[in-house]
């Protein structure tokens, strides 16, 4: 349990430094911090499965770490880029908040409740990480990407976020209904 939790904790701990690097427009540092934070998401899952070090705390903390990390990056970027409308970022952040609050309510009311991430949600997280990293590398002038590409990438992520939200709402609804939980 120690190795996966190390990576999960590292993702949470890097978030304020990432936020600060973006706020100060230190794009090289922000890109490096984001890459390191994003790669911990892969490593915590890999080591949890490979070493068979899964735990209840880890299954709860990992998605929270993902949400805190991505919401922190999106919030900071939203304050410092002009080609992505804030409303798009707020839709994506709102989806994460709804999922976190909903999961918290379900865990409180049904302690045995477990929801397994869908492959759509995992794919969305990977794509969001890729788009955010491209934004940071673009601002660091490490790569050249048309801002319209980044705009449409975030736009696509926003719609995919809404799809994932609806998918989870239906998944949870049918799970709760079939188990007569309420």
C-alpha positions as CSV (number, residue, x, y, z in Angstrom):
1,X,0.0,0.0,0.0
2,X,3.0,2.3,0.5
3,X,4.1,2.7,-3.1
4,X,0.8,3.4,-4.7
5,X,-0.2,5.9,-1.9
6,X,3.2,7.6,-2.4
7,X,2.3,8.4,-6.1
8,X,-1.3,9.4,-5.2
9,X,-0.1,11.7,-2.4
10,X,2.6,13.2,-4.8
11,X,-0.2,14.1,-7.3
12,X,-2.0,16.0,-4.6
13,X,1.1,17.7,-3.2
14,X,2.3,18.9,-6.6
15,X,-1.0,20.7,-7.4
16,X,-0.4,23.9,-5.4
17,X,3.1,24.2,-7.0
18,X,1.6,23.7,-10.4
19,X,-1.1,26.3,-9.7
20,X,1.6,28.7,-8.6
21,X,3.8,28.1,-11.6
22,X,0.9,28.7,-13.9
23,X,-0.1,31.8,-11.9
24,X,3.5,33.2,-12.3
25,X,3.5,32.1,-15.9
26,X,6.5,29.9,-15.4
27,X,5.4,27.7,-18.2
28,X,8.5,25.4,-18.3
29,X,8.1,24.6,-14.7
30,X,4.4,24.3,-15.0
31,X,4.7,21.8,-17.9
32,X,7.3,19.7,-16.0
33,X,5.1,19.7,-12.8
34,X,2.0,18.8,-14.8
35,X,3.8,16.0,-16.6
36,X,5.2,14.6,-13.3
37,X,1.8,14.9,-11.6
38,X,0.0,13.2,-14.6
39,X,2.5,10.3,-14.8
40,X,1.9,9.5,-11.1
41,X,-1.7,8.6,-12.1
42,X,-0.3,5.8,-14.2
43,X,2.2,4.7,-11.6
44,X,-0.2,4.5,-8.7
45,X,-2.5,2.3,-10.6
46,X,0.3,0.2,-12.1
47,X,1.9,-0.5,-8.7
48,X,-1.4,-1.1,-6.9
49,X,-2.2,-3.8,-9.4
50,X,1.3,-5.2,-9.9
51,X,2.2,-5.3,-6.2
52,X,-1.4,-6.2,-5.2
53,X,-1.4,-3.2,-2.9
54,X,-5.0,-2.0,-3.2
55,X,-6.8,-0.5,-0.3
56,X,-10.1,1.2,0.5
57,X,-8.2,4.4,1.2
58,X,-6.4,4.2,-2.1
59,X,-9.6,3.6,-4.1
60,X,-11.1,6.6,-2.5
61,X,-8.1,8.9,-2.5
62,X,-7.0,8.2,-6.1
63,X,-10.0,9.7,-7.8
64,X,-9.9,12.6,-5.4
65,X,-6.2,13.2,-6.3
66,X,-7.2,13.1,-10.0
67,X,-9.9,15.6,-9.5
68,X,-7.9,18.0,-7.4
69,X,-5.0,17.8,-9.8
70,X,-7.0,18.4,-13.0
71,X,-9.3,21.0,-11.4
72,X,-6.3,22.9,-10.1
73,X,-4.6,22.9,-13.5
74,X,-7.8,23.9,-15.3
75,X,-8.6,26.6,-12.8
76,X,-5.1,28.1,-13.1
77,X,-5.1,27.9,-16.8
78,X,-8.5,29.5,-17.0
79,X,-7.2,32.6,-15.2
80,X,-4.2,33.0,-17.6
81,X,-5.3,32.0,-21.1
82,X,-7.6,34.0,-23.3
83,X,-8.5,31.6,-26.1
84,X,-10.4,29.1,-23.8
85,X,-13.7,30.5,-22.5
86,X,-14.1,30.2,-18.8
87,X,-17.5,28.7,-19.1
88,X,-16.0,25.7,-20.8
89,X,-13.6,25.1,-17.9
90,X,-16.3,25.7,-15.4
91,X,-18.5,23.0,-17.0
92,X,-15.6,20.6,-16.8
93,X,-14.9,21.6,-13.2
94,X,-18.6,21.4,-12.3
95,X,-18.8,17.9,-13.6
96,X,-15.9,16.9,-11.3
97,X,-17.6,18.6,-8.3
98,X,-20.9,16.9,-9.0
99,X,-19.2,13.5,-9.2
100,X,-17.2,14.1,-6.0
101,X,-20.2,15.2,-4.0
102,X,-22.3,12.4,-5.4
103,X,-19.7,9.8,-4.6
104,X,-19.3,11.2,-1.1
105,X,-23.1,11.0,-0.5
106,X,-23.2,7.5,-1.8
107,X,-20.2,6.4,0.3
108,X,-21.8,8.0,3.4
109,X,-25.2,6.4,2.8
110,X,-23.9,3.1,1.5
111,X,-20.5,2.3,3.0
112,X,-20.1,-0.8,0.9
113,X,-20.7,1.2,-2.3
114,X,-18.0,0.9,-4.9
115,X,-18.0,2.4,-8.4
116,X,-15.5,1.2,-10.9
117,X,-14.3,3.9,-13.3
118,X,-15.5,3.4,-16.9
119,X,-13.1,3.3,-19.7
120,X,-14.7,6.5,-21.1
121,X,-13.7,8.3,-17.9
122,X,-10.2,6.9,-18.0
123,X,-9.8,7.9,-21.6
124,X,-11.2,11.4,-20.9
125,X,-8.7,11.9,-18.1
126,X,-5.9,10.9,-20.4
127,X,-7.1,13.2,-23.2
128,X,-7.6,16.1,-20.7
129,X,-4.0,15.5,-19.5
130,X,-2.7,15.6,-23.1
131,X,-4.6,18.8,-23.9
132,X,-3.4,20.5,-20.7
133,X,0.2,19.4,-21.3
134,X,-0.1,20.7,-24.9
135,X,-1.3,24.1,-23.6
136,X,1.5,24.3,-21.1
137,X,4.2,23.3,-23.7
138,X,2.7,25.8,-26.2
139,X,3.0,28.6,-23.6
140,X,6.5,27.5,-22.8
141,X,7.2,27.8,-26.5
142,X,8.4,24.2,-26.5
143,X,5.9,23.2,-29.2
144,X,3.8,25.2,-31.6
145,X,0.1,24.5,-31.5
146,X,-2.6,26.6,-33.0
147,X,-4.7,28.0,-30.3
148,X,-7.8,27.0,-32.2
149,X,-6.7,23.4,-31.9
150,X,-6.4,23.8,-28.1
151,X,-9.8,25.5,-28.1
152,X,-11.4,22.7,-29.9
153,X,-9.6,20.1,-27.8
154,X,-11.0,21.7,-24.6
155,X,-14.4,22.0,-26.3
156,X,-14.3,18.3,-27.1
157,X,-13.2,17.5,-23.5
158,X,-16.1,19.5,-22.2
159,X,-18.7,17.5,-24.2
160,X,-16.9,14.3,-23.2
161,X,-17.1,15.4,-19.6
162,X,-20.9,15.9,-19.9
163,X,-21.2,12.4,-21.5
164,X,-19.2,10.8,-18.7
165,X,-21.3,12.6,-16.1
166,X,-24.5,11.3,-17.7
167,X,-23.0,7.8,-18.0
168,X,-22.2,7.8,-14.3
169,X,-25.6,9.2,-13.3
170,X,-27.3,6.4,-15.1
171,X,-24.8,3.8,-13.9
172,X,-25.3,4.8,-10.3
173,X,-29.1,5.2,-10.7
174,X,-29.4,1.6,-12.0
175,X,-27.0,0.3,-9.3
176,X,-29.0,2.0,-6.5
177,X,-32.3,1.0,-8.0
178,X,-31.4,-2.7,-8.5
179,X,-30.0,-2.9,-4.9
180,X,-33.0,-1.1,-3.4
181,X,-30.5,1.1,-1.6
182,X,-32.8,3.9,-0.8
